[in-house]
Each structure stands twice: as C-alpha cells, then as structure tokens.
Amino acid sequence: MLQNTGKLAGKTLFITGASRGIGKAIALKAAKDGANVVIAAKTAQAHPKLPGTIYSAAEEIEALGGKALPCIVDVRDEKQIGEAVEQAVQRFGGIDILVNNASAISLTGTLETPMKKVDLMLGVNLRGTYLTSKLCIPHLLKSKNPHILNLSPPLNLNPIWFKNHTAIQTAAMEMLGGAEVGKQCRNVDIMSDAAYAILGKPPSYTGNFVIDEEILKTEGIKDFDIYAVAPGNALLPDFFLDEAEALVQNMGDQVVIPGVKGDSRSAATGGPIGETFNIIKGVLNPDIVKSTGGVYKFNLSGEHAGVWFIDMKNGGGSAGSGEPPVKADVVMTMDSADFTKMFAGKLKPTMAFMSGKLMIKGDMSLAIKMEKMMSMMKSKL
C-alpha cells in the first residue's frame, strides 16, 4: 500500500460521488492526512442495495482525522453544485482539489438501453463533470497546488472498445455482475493510492492520462496482490486498454486440452446449438475434465431457446440438452445467437459478460477457463 506522507494536510477536496466506492476510498485516504473533504453526492438516505450515505461517509472521514462537509448534490443540477461549492468555500476557505468521480453506467446494447438511461449517463458523466469543473475552477485558481482529477477509462479510439465493453470491486459492480465477480477484481484501495500519488504532484503535472497500476509502480509499489479482493484469482481485464484485448485472447492458457475424443452423453444434433454441442463432445476427455473441474449450465433464449449443459468435472466429461447430471458450478444466461458466436470465437465470454450479453452466476474463474475450449472449436464452427 502507498503510505500517507501528510501532503494533503489542510487541503480541501471536493469529491463527487464520495458516499461510497472509489470516491469514498479517495476521501478516506485524504482524511488520514487531515484533509477537508466535501462529500458531494445524492445519497442522503441508505439505498437498499448500495450501502453508505453522505452522512455515514462523513463520520468515517472524521474518525480518521479529517474534516467533512456532506452536501446533497446531483451533479446534473447546477444550483445544487453551486450551493455545495459555496458551502465548501465558507467552511474551509477555498477548494484545492476537485475529484470528478460520480458516474452512471448501463451495460446494455443500443436497442436495450432506454433513453432515460442514456440521458442519465450523458448528464452525469459528461455534463456533470464539465459543470462541476466550471464551478470549482474559480476557487481552484486561488490554490497554491490545484488539481482536477477525472476518474474515467482512458481515451482509446481502437475500434475493439466501441464494439465491446481489472475491474474495481464496488457495490455497483456487484449489482451489475453479482457478488462472485468481485473475486476477479481489485479493491478500491488501488484507486485511492493512485489518486493520492497524483494529487501530491506540482501544478505542472497536468494533462496526463494515468493508469493506476502504472503510476503506483513509479511510486515503488511492486506487490499488487495487496489490492486483490481474492489474491491468486485471475483478474478481469482492464477496459479500454489494448493490452487487455491480448489478455482476454490468452485467458485460459493454463487449461491443457488434448485432441483425444472421449465418451459423453449424446447431445441433440438439430440446429446450430445442437451442432455446437456435438463439436463440444468431440473435445471432451478426462484430461480437460481434470484441468477444468466445472459443470456448466446454459439457459438460452431467443430463436433456439433451451437448457444445455457441459460437464467438465466428472469422468470423461459430457454435454447435451437439459439439466446437468449434477448441480452446476456456473450458470450462464444468454441469447442463443450470442452462444453460437461465443463458441465460434466471435464473442469472448469476458466481453459478453461486461457488455451485458451474458449473465453469469457461480465461479467466474471457471467461465474464463472455457475460452481455451472455444479457441479449439473455432476452426470447426
């Protein structure tokens, strides 16, 4: 972990979305230095699925030695932001740092995303960031070492990131992907440490696009297992980094799949799904069963709806239609057309999951292991 040095002592941070998650983690990191933190967020009353309010965050900040000012703020509302900025200046004498952390996301396709959610994402992520910056800048200009830190994916025009969508574990992440996805994430401490490293730099450090792991390496951090939710588990790849695409392609290399065919339960032969399962049967054998150790159930919707399974845990393996012979370790729910694309190598499970095309319940690491089998079958489909 990056140690606090006291460099934010007495500084005033205006952090949007600081009632929970990454925003709160940055606030708590600053509080250890004795910083003043304006918690500009909407949650005044506890959410049934997202823990934390601006008031509970304020209590945690002050318990660590910082000073807190909880303000009810919707970053789309100019009046609310303006009032919070004025309260911050009256209470603390100014603003030294703005952290634009508040965000909204919907991991759905164009046709599945209602305009209400589109307006929310544009209003929070684009307008809110611009508006909050605009209202804080006059006060930031009076600070000796002002900073605006925008938390976002890096700008990357590689087309791969426009057709697909290491994650950081937050309550919102669990709502999107379930509790199990957290095992393949890093915790919010990596973001607060990276922010702390940036916010202590001089004003000349500006206009930089910074990756959390990269800047922490320059600060001397070598052991990144300290940030893992579950050390030793394979991490979900970072989004919008070109290296991540190569990582996704190589996921599952630890699975050795010999080309020997083994016995399996017969699968239906009709239609594209049945044909896919016939090919799956051809690559199953005791070695892959031993190296994978998972039972998969597929709930398929769409044109070829139905329930199918792959048993890569027992005997020589089996695959077919209907319920698996034993309780499934992983349940995947998706459209039958996307299932066919996935096993043809045209849609990677990780990307399908993060884009909302695939819902997974169970062991995410087993889902990743399937990618090696898919790569073998690509030439046959």
N, C-alpha and C positions, 0 to 999 in steps of 0.2 A: 504494500500500500504506500501511496505517496504521503510522506509526513507533512503535517502542518508546520509552517515556519512563522506564523503570525503576520504575514504580509498583508492580510486583509483586515487587520485590526482597525476598527473605527470606520471602515469603508461602508458605504450604503449600497446594497444590491437590490434592484427592482427585478423580481423574478416572476414571470407569468407562469401559471400552472404549477405553482410551488406547493400545492396542498398534498401532493403525493408523487410517487415515482421519481424520475430523474430530476425534476425541478426541486423537489424536497431534498433529495440527496445533495444537490449542489448547495442548497440553503444550509443544511446541517454541517457540511464541510466548512463553509464560511463562518458559521456560528462558533466553531471551535477556535477561531482566531479572535472572536469577539466582534464580529461584523454586525451591522444593522441590516435586517432583511425585510423587504416589503413583499408580503405574500399576496400576489395579485392573481386570484383565482375565483372561480364561480361557486365552489362547494362550501356553502355555509352550514349545511346540514348533511349528515352522513348519507352516502349513497349505499343502497342495499348490496351492490356488487363491487364497488370501488371504495375501499376504506380511506379514511382521512378527510379532514376539513381544514379550512384556513386557520381555525382556532386550535385544533389539535397539533397542526404543524407549528404554530406559534409557540405552543407550550414546549415542544421538543427543542426548538431553536433556543429558547431562553434557558432551558435546562442545561444546554451545552455552553452557556456563557454569552450568547448573542442577544441582540435586541430585536424584537419582531413587531411588525405592523401588519396585521391581517386586514386585507381590503377585498370586498366583494367586487370582482371585476370580470366582465365578459369582454374579451379583447376586441370584439366586434363593435362595442359600444363606446363611442368617443367620449361621451360625458363621464362614464364610469372610469375610464382610463385617466382622463384629465383630473378628476377628483382624487384618484389614488396618487397621482404624481404630486399634486399639491399637498396632500396629507404627508407624503414622504418628505417633501422639502420643509414643511413646517415642523415635523417631528425630528428629523435628523439633519436639517440644514442643507441638504442637497442630494444628488444622486451621482454615484461614481461608476456604477456598473449596471447595465441592462442585460438580462438573460431572457431572450425570447425562446421560451420552452413550450408554451401552450401549443397544442396541435390537435388536429382531428383527422381520422382516417377511416376509410371503408374499403376493405379488401374484397371488392366485388367488381365484376365486369361492367362495361358501359351500359348494357341493356338492363342489368340487375340493380343499378345504382339510381335511386330516386333523386330528383333534382333537389329535394330538401337536404340530402346528404352532400350533394355537390356544392350547394350554396354554403353549407356549414364548413366544408373543407377549405373552400376559397376564402370564406370570411375569416376563419381563424388563422389558417396557415399563411395566407398572402396578405389580406387586408389588415388582420390583427397585428402581424409582425411589423408591417410598414407604419401603421398608425401609432403603435406603442413607441417605436423608434422615433417617429416625428415629434411626439410629445415629450420624450425624455431628452432628446438631443440638446435643447437649450440649457438644460441643467448639467448634462454630461460635459458640455464645453467649459464649464466652470471648475471641473475637477482637474486635479494635477495628473491623474493617470486614468482617464476614462476608457471604458471598454463597452462594446456591444457584442455579445456572444449569441449567435443564432444557431440553435440546435436543429440540424436537418441532415438528410442524406447529402453526400457530395454531389455537385453538378457533374453529370456524366451523360453525354449525348450518344453513347453507344446504344444502337437500336435494341440490344438484348433487354435493356432495362425499361423499354417502352412497351414490350410485349409480355413481360413477366414482372412479378412484384418480388456478423454474430449479433443475432438479435439480443436486445436487452430485456431482461425479465421485469415486467411491471404488472400491476393489476389489470391494466388494459390489455396487455399481451395475453394474459390468462383468459380474459373474456373472449379474445379472438381465436385462440388456439387450444384452450384447456390447460389445466394445471401441469400435465405431463410435458408440454412444450418447454416449460421452464428449465427442465433438466439439461436442455441443449443451449441455454442462454448464459450470458454473463450477467452479473448483478449490476445495480445502478452505481456501485462504488467506482467502477471504471470510468463512468461518465463524470462523476463529481471530482475524481482525481485529475482527469484530463482538463476539466474546466478550471480547476484550481491552478494547474500549471500555466494555463493560458492567461488567466486574469492577473497574474503577478508580473507579466511581461510589460515592457515600456510601451508608450503610445505608438512608437514606430513599428511595432508588431501589429500590422493591420492588413486586411485584405487576404488573409490566409484561409485556405480550406484544410482543416486539420482532422486526421483520423485519430481516435482516442488511443489506440494501441501504439501508433507511431510516435505520438508526442510523449507518451509515457516511457517509451524506450529511450528517448533523448534525455529523460529525467533520471535514467538509471534503473528503471523497473525491468527486471528480467523474468521473474516468475509470475506469469499471468494466470496460473491456476488459482491464485488467491481471489480472482474475480469470478471464477466459475461457480455457478449455482450448484452444480454437481461435478466436481473435479473428475477428470477421466472420461467423461462422456463426450461424444463427438458434438461439435458446435454447429448450429445452423450457420450458414454463410452470411457474411455481411451483405446488405443490399446495396446495389449501385456501385460496387467495386468490381473492376474487371477481373481481379484475381478470384473473386467469389465464383464467377462462372466456371473457371477451371476447377475450382474446388468441388463444385457440385458435380461436374463431369467425372471427377475421380472418387467421389464418395462410394464407399463400399469396396474399395480395393482390398480390404482385409478379408473379404469373402472369397474363398477359392472354390471355383465351380468346374470340376472336371466334365468332360463332354461325354460321359457314360450315361446311358439311359437306364432308369430304374423302374421298378414296379410302382404303380399308382392306381388309385381308384379312377375309373373311367369318367370322362367329362363329356358333356353334351357336345356334339360336333356341328350343330347348326348355327349359322350366323357368325358374325365377326368375333363375338365373345367366346363362343364355343371353340372356334378355330384358334383363338389366342390361348385358351386353356389346354388345347391339345399340344401346342408348342411348349407350354409351361411344363406339361407332363414329361416331355422329352428331355428336359434338362434337370429334372429332379433325380437325386440319388443320395445314398447315405452320407457322402462327404458334405454336400451342401446342407443337408439336414443338420449335421453335427456343427457346422460352422455358423449356421444362421440361428437355429433354435427358436423359431417363431411360428405361430399359427395365425394366418391372416384371413379375415372375413371381409368381403366386398359387398356393400349394399349399393347396387347400381340402379340409377333412374334413367329416364329418357326412353329412346326408341327400343333399346334392348334391356329393359329393366329386369332385375332379378337379384338373387343372392348367390354368391360363389365363394369358394374358399381355396386357399393354398396351405397345406400342412407341411412346413419345413422344420418340424420338431420331432416327429415320431417315425420310427422305422426308416424306410427308404423315401418317405415323402408321399404326398398325394394331393390331388387337385380335382375340383369338379364343381358341379352346381349344388345349391342347397346349403344347409348349415354345416359348419366344420364338424368333424367327429369328436372334437374336444373343444373346450372353451377357447375362444380366440384371444390371442395376446394383443392383436391390433385389429381395429375395425375401421375400414376406410369407406367413406360415403362419397360418391361422386357420380357424374353423368356417365352413361355407358360409352358415349363417344370419346370423352376425355380418358376413360380407362383404356380404350384401344390406342389412343395417341400415346398414353403413358408407356404402355408396353412396346410400342413401336419406336420409342426413343424420341418422340416429337414433343413430349411434355414431361419434364422431370418432376418427380414427386415433391421435392422440396419447393420448387417454384409453384407447383399446382396448389400446395398447401398454403403458401404465403399469399397467393392471389385469390384465395377463397374458393377455388375449384375443387378442392379436396379437403374433406374434414377427417381428422384422424383422432381416434380415441385409443389410448394404450401406450405402448412403448415406442417412442419416436425413433430410437436408435435402430429398432428392427425395421422401421419404414425406410430408413436410409440404406440398410443392407440390401434391400430389394433392388437397388439401382444396378448392381452388378449383373443380376439375372436379366434385367431388362436390356442391358447392353449386349448380352449374348444373343438375345432373341431378335434384336433389331434387324439383322440380316435375313431373318426368316419370315418377317412380317411384311 
